[in-house]
Amino acid sequence: MKLRPIENKKIIGRGTWYDKAAEELIKREKKLGRSLDKIRTESGLGASGYPHIGSMADGLRNYGIALALENMGYNSEYIAFADDKDGLRKVPGGMSDELEKWLGYSVATIPDIFGDCHFSFGEHMSSLLKEALDYTGVKYTPMSAYKVYQEGILNDEIIKILDNHKKVGEIIERVSGQEKYNEALPYFVVCEKCGRIYTTQAHDYNPSTKTIKYDCDGMEVKGQWLEGCGHSGEVDVTSGNGKLSWKVEFAARWHALDIRFEAYGKDIADSVHVNDAICREIFDWEPPMHVQYEMFVDRGGKKISKSAGNVFTPQVWYMYGSKESLNLLIYKRFVGTKSGSVDDISVHMDELDDLEDVYFGKKKIKDEAEYYKLTGLYEYAYLLNPPEEPQVHIPFNLMVKLARFAPKGAEAQFMKAKLEEYNYFKDTSKGIDERIQRIISWVNDFEEEDPVKADLSDEERQAIEAIITELKTASNEDEYQATIFNVSKALGMKARQIFPIIYTILIGKRQGPRFGPYVDLVGKENVIKELESSLRD
């Protein structure tokens, strides 16, 4: 880790929430008297549909704690646990209807419908998130639920749970109000005849033989009845031919793998609370430290879901924004709802540049605690391996404008020449080629952007109309620059009142490059057109 020393003793770690949480975790583990030789964090990898940026966030949050622990001098390990023993409950949005025939089967036993590139459909899905983790530089230990059950890693926990299944049922009812497991066993058997896991009913557990009987009668899943094949059988619960219910499975793997921290989304809060109780009352073991976070939502406020089909994947983000900008979106606020949209890319690309200015001293922050919080956030965006020198900084939307106005087929050359002409490379041109390629992809993949509709007062509308009139007769960048000041003086306004409105309309930010050179850079007629569009109702 190439990190600068922090001399202020009051600053914990790198000054972020992750460092404070890691310190709290260490204090907790010391109080519990547990070994600190290796501290494991974990997150589950969905394997039944396309992974979205919420899935990526789940991984990065838990990895962030592992990074903070490493920075504190502790040996940590982040486990990425693929839930590929789970059955397919519905055909995920945007996928082939051929999956319909595989409903109820463990996703690790469903053939890869995308070809022969992976062992199974489940492995294909989980590999997409692992690819994103690899691309970002996350260090993790991959684990597969399917293999964990096959290898018997959870056998002791399975036996303990089933030996105490009556008490387990009482715990589940007490904590969640669900009475189901007072009658049903918290274990799904894979039918030996038809191969489905969600059509079987387990009963009559024999603690002396560690076997369980089952009937493949069928089950309602996601409002749809899955008909069983009618087979009845008996299996050894340590054979890997089944899995625990979620109401107890988290506890089993936390205990078996000695997990000390796992953050979770509010949608599974009930399951987490039940599993915490299982850890304490069945295993006599304190569960991991938890932090609950809100779910990612799309721009309409709907939770992003791989089954609903409104999936925004990490791979889509990486087409238009840097991996560090997505890390920033995830790391800058642990709790609270976050939106997940391509519209967030420009915001976080620019915000990463702003943080880089703070980190390299180009932007001063007076408050020391705030300074370390911002520089620490920048370091976490780079997974505690920040660059030794800054990259070129150009507002995202300014580059979009240049790409839109560039000659087709020569966008990169045009953009680079224009930016060089207006001295954007005076400090560095590092990273410009990657930025240009991302911007060109953005412009090619999205239609002409809608004009920004600023909430304008009558006075501001009058100012913009006057600026348009002045621009029409101006002929060089000095005259373009003067239009703002001429109009502000004529209308009795301050220029600083007008500039934020103009920049919001033109580049989506309240600040930007000098107005005169900007107009010259993107073209006077283009600027006039955008200003006129902003005035239309």
N, C-alpha and C positions, 0 to 999 in steps of 0.2 A: 504494500500500500504506500503510495507516494503522497503522504499527508503532511501538511505543515504542522509544526508544534503549536499547541495552544497554551499560553503561559498563565492565563487566568484560571486559578484553581477552582473557581465556582462553576466553571463551564463543565458539564458532564459530557464526556466523549467528544463528539463533533458539534454539540449544541442543539441537537434535534430531538423530536419526540422519541425516535427509535433508540437513541442513546439513553434517555431517561427510562424507557421501558426495559431496556436490557439491564440497567442498573437495578431496577425494581425486581427483575427476574432473579438476578444473582443474590440479592438480599433474601428473597423468598426461598431459594434453594438452600442457602446456608442455614436459614432458620429450620428448614425441614431436615437438615443434616444429610442431604444427598450428595453423591459424588459430583464434582465439577470437572472431572477428567475430560468428558465430552458432553456438550449440551446440544441436544437435538431440537430443531424446529421442524414443522411439517405443514404441508398443505395437500389437499386432494386435487388430482387432475381429472376433470370430467372426461369420460371416454365414450359417451353416447351421442355426441354431436360436435359441431365445429366449436373450438374454443374461442371465446370472445375476450375483449380486453379486461372484463371483470375477472375472468379466469386467470389472466396474466397478473392482474393486481393481487389476487389471492396468493399467488406464488411469490411475487416480489415483496409483499408486506412481510411474509414470514421469513424470506431470505434477508430482508433488511435487519431483522432482529439478529439473525446469525452473523451478519456483517458487523453489527454494533458489538456483539460479543467478541468477535475476533479482534476488533479494534481495542477492546478492553484487555486483551491478552489471554482470552479463553479459547479453548479448542471447541469449535462448533461445527455442526453439520445440518444442512437443510435437506430434508427428504421430500421428494416429489412423488406422491403416492397416487398411481393411476387406479381409479375405481372401475377396473375393467371386468370385475366379477359380477357387477350389477347387471340386471336384465334390461333389455330395451323396452321402455314403457310406451313410447309412441314414435312415429316416424318424425324425425326432426324436420323443421321447416326448411324447404329448399333442397331436400334430398329425395332420391328416387323412391317411388312407391313399391319397388321390389323389396324394400325393407319390411313391408307389412307382414310378410310371411315369417319374419324372424322376431316378431313381438313376443316378449317373454323369455327369450334366450339371453344368456350372458353375452355381453358384447364381445368378449374375448373368444367366443365360439362362433360368432357370425363371420362368414367369409368377407374379405375386403372387397366391397363393391366397386372400388376405384381401380381394381387390377390386382396384380400379384406382388405389389411393392411392400406389403406388410402381412404379417401372419394372420391378422384378423381385422375386422372393422374397428374394434375397440383400440387395437394397437395403432391403426392408422390415425384415429382421432386424437389419441393422447400424444402421438408423435408430433402433431402440429404444434401443440403447446410446448413440447420439449424443444422443438426447432426454434421457437421464439425465445425460450430461455437460453438456448445455446448462442443464438445470434446476439442476445443482449450481454452475454458473458456471465450469466448466473452459474455458480458452481453448486451442483446438486447431486444427490444420490437417487437415481430412479428406482422405484419399486412398483411392482404390479400386483394388485390384489389377487388376480388369478394365480400367479406364481406363488404368492405368499401362502395361499390356501393349499396349493399343491405341495409345497415344501414343508408344510406343517408348522410354520412359524407361530401361528395363533392357536395351536392345539391345546396348550395348557389353559389358555383363556376360554376357549370354547367349552372345554370340560368343566371348568369352574362355573361358568354361566349356566350351563345346562344342569349341572349338579344342584344348582341353587335357583332353578327356573321359577319356582313359586315365589321366592323372595324377590326375584327380578321383576316378575309381573306386578307385585305390590309396589315396588319402587317406581316403575313406569307409570302406574296409575296415580300414585301420590304426587309425582313431579309434573306429569303432563296431563293427567286426567284421562288417559287412554286405558280402557279396560281390556282391550283385545288380548294382551299377553297374560291375563289371568287364566285364560283358557288355551290360547295358542302358544306354541313354543317359539322363541325368538330366533328361529333358524329356518332358512329356505333350502330345501333339498333340490338338487338337479335330478329331474326324472331320468331314470336309467333307460327308459324306453323311448320317450320323445325328445329328451334333451332340454326341455324348458325348466326354468327355475322359478317362474312366477305363477305356475299352475298347480303347485304342490302344497299340500297341507301336512305339516309335520306333527306327529303325536307319539305318545308312548316311548319316551326316552328311557333307555335302560342304563343306569349308571355303572353296572358291573361289566357290561360288554361294550359300553360307549357307542351303542347303536341307537338309531332312531327310525321309527316307522313313518311311512308317508303314503298319501293317496293323491294321485294326479287328477283332481276333480275339476280344476279351473279356478280362476280368480278374476275379480274386477280390477282393472288397472287403468287409471286415468279415464274413468268413465266408460271403458270398453271391456266387455267380457271376453276373457281368453279361455277358450274351452280346453280342458285337459284331455289326456288320452285315456283316462280310466285306469291306468296302471297303479298297482299297490306294491310297495317294496320296503326294504329295510337297508339302511346304509350305516357304515361306520362314520361318525362325525369327524374323525381325524383323517379321513381318506381324501379330503379336498373336494368331495362330491357335494358341495353345498356351501352356504355362507351364512353368517350372522345377519340379523336384522340391523338396520341403521341405529335402532334404539339402543343397541349394545355394542355394535361393531367398532365405533370410534374408541370406546373405552378399551376394548380388547387390543387394538393396535397401538394406542397410546401406551398401554402397560407393557406389551410385548416389545415395542421398539424404544421404550423409555423416552417418550417425547416430553419435552419440558415447556414448549410454547407452541400454541396454534391459535391464530386469529380466525374468526369465522364470520360469515355473513348473517344478518339478522333473520334470513329466511330459514335457517336451520337452528335457531336459538333453542327451541324446545328440545331437539335431539341432543344438543350439546349439554344442556342442563341435566337431562336424564343420564347421559353417559358420564358426566362428572359424578353423579350420585352412584352409578355402578362402580366406578373406580374406587370410591371411598368405602362403600358398603359391601361390595363383593370381593374386590381385590385388596382392600385395606391399604390403598395406595393413593396418594394425593394426585389429582389430575393435573394436566399442564396449566400453566398460566394462560388466560385467554384475554383477548380484546375483541369486542364486537364492532363490526363496521357496517355501513350502509351499502346497498347494492348500487352498481352502475345502472343508469337509466338512459334511454335514448332521448332525443330532443323533445319527444312528446310526453316525457315523464314515465314511460313504460319501462319496466325492468328489462334489461338486455338478457335474452335467453336463447340458448342454442336450440331449444325445442320449439320456440315461438317463431324462429326464422329471422328475427331482427338482430342478426349477429354482426358485430363490428369486430373483426379479428385483429390481433397484433400485426399480422402480415399486411393487412390493408394500411394500417398506420405507417409501417416502415416504407411503403411505396412513396409516401409524400412527406414524412417527417423522420427525424433522427430517432434512434432507439433511446437516446438520452432524454428527448422531449417527452416520450411516452413514460419513461421512468419518472420524470418530473411530475407529470399529471398524477401518477399513482402515489408518489412519495410525499407530495407537498401537503396533503391533508389526509390523515388516517381515517378519521370518522367523518360522517356527513355524506349525503348523497352526491355522487359525481355523474356528470353527463358523459356519454361516450359517443362521439360523433366526429366525422372528418372536419367539422367546423372548429373543433378544439385544437387541431394540429397547428394552425397558424398562430394561435394564442400562445401555445406552449413552446413553439420554436422561438418566438420573440422573447418570451419570459426566460427561457434558458439563456439567451444572449444577455439579458439584463442581469441575471445572476452571475454570468461569467464576468461582466464588467465589475461587479462587486468583488468577486473572488480575486481578480487581477488588479484591483485598486483603481480602476478607471471611474468607478462610481463610489463615492464616500457615504458610509453609514455611520452616523454619530453614536447611536446607542450600541454599546459593545455586545450585549446579549442578542440584539436583533442582527447585528453583523455576523456573529457566529452561527446563528440560526440559518441565515441566508447562505453563507458559505458552506455550512454543513449540508444544507439541502442540495446545493450544487454538487458537492462531493458524492452524496448518495445517488444523485442522478447518473453519476459516472461509476456507481457501485464501489465507491471509495478508492477509485483509481483515476483521479482527475488528470487532464492533460497538463503538460508543462508550459504551454503557451496557448493563448486564445485563438479562436478561428475568426474568420471574417464575419462581420455583423451587418446584415442588410435586412430591413423589415420584410417579412414574408409577403405581405400584400403588395409591396412595391415591386418585388420580383415577379409576382403574378401579373401585375400590370405590364411590365416589360415583356414578359413572355407572350401576353395576349396581343401586344402591338408589334411583335417581332415578325420578320418575313418567315413564312412557312418553310421548314426544312433548314433554316439557318438561325434558329432561335438561340442556341448556345453561343454562337459567335457574336450575334447581335447584342445579347445581354451582357456578355463579358466585355465587349468593346465599349458599350455605353457606361457600364459601371466603372471601368478603368478611366474613361474620359472624365467622369465626374468625381474622380479621386476616392472611390470607395475602397481602393486597395492600398491606401497610403500606409496603413499599419501592417496589414497582412492580406494575402489572398488565399490563405489556408482554408480548405473546405469548400471553396466556391464551386468547384466542378460538381461535387455531390449535391449541393444545394440547387444548382441550376437544373440538374437532371430530375430532381424531385419536383421542382416547380413545373418543368415541362410536362411531366407525367400528370401533375395536378390539372394543368390547363387542358391537356388532351382528353382527360377522363371526365371532366365536369364542364357543363355548359357555361355560357357566359354568366358571370355572377350577377345576382340581382343588385340594383343600386341600393346603397345604404340609405335607409329612411331615418335620418336624424330627427329627433324631437325638437323642432325649431320654433322659437318664439317669432312673433311678427318682426321684431327688430333684427333677429338673425336672418330671417328670410330676406329682408330688405338688404342686409349686408351682402349676402350671397348674390343676389341679383345685381348689385352694384359691382361686385368683383367680376362677375361674368362680363358686364359691359366694359369694364376697364381692360380685362384680358383681351378682348377682341381687338383692341387697338394697340396693345403692347407687342413688342417685337424682339425682346431679348430677356435674358434671365434677370438683369437688374430691374427692368421695367415690370417683369412679372412679380418680383419680390416687392416692389413698391406699391402694387395694387392693394395689398392688405392695409398698408399704412395710410394710403390715400383715402381708402374707403372708411377706415376707422376714424380718421380726422374729420372727414366730411359729415359723418353721422354722429359724431360726438361719442364714439365708443373707444374702448381700449383695444389695441391689437391683440393682447393676450386673451380677450374674450372671443375673438374671431378664430384665431389659429386652431384651438382644439376642435371646433366645429368643422373646419375645413379638413383637418387631418382625419377626423372620424369618418367623414364622407369619402375621402380619397383612399385611405389605407387602413381604415378600421381601428385606428389608435388615436389617442388625444395628442400625441407628439409624433414628430417625423422629421425628415430632412428639411433643409432650408427650402422654402416654398419656390423661390425663383429657379434654382437648379432642378428641383423636382419637375416643374412645368416643362422646362427645357428637355429634361430627360425622357419623359413619357409623351410629350407632345401637347402643345397648347389646345388643339382641337379636342383631344381626348379628355383633358381636364375640364374644359367647358362642357363637354357632353355629360360628364359625370355630375358636375355641379347642377346642371339643368335637370338631370334625372332626379336628383335629391329633392327638388322643389315640387315634383309632380305628386299629386295625391294618389 
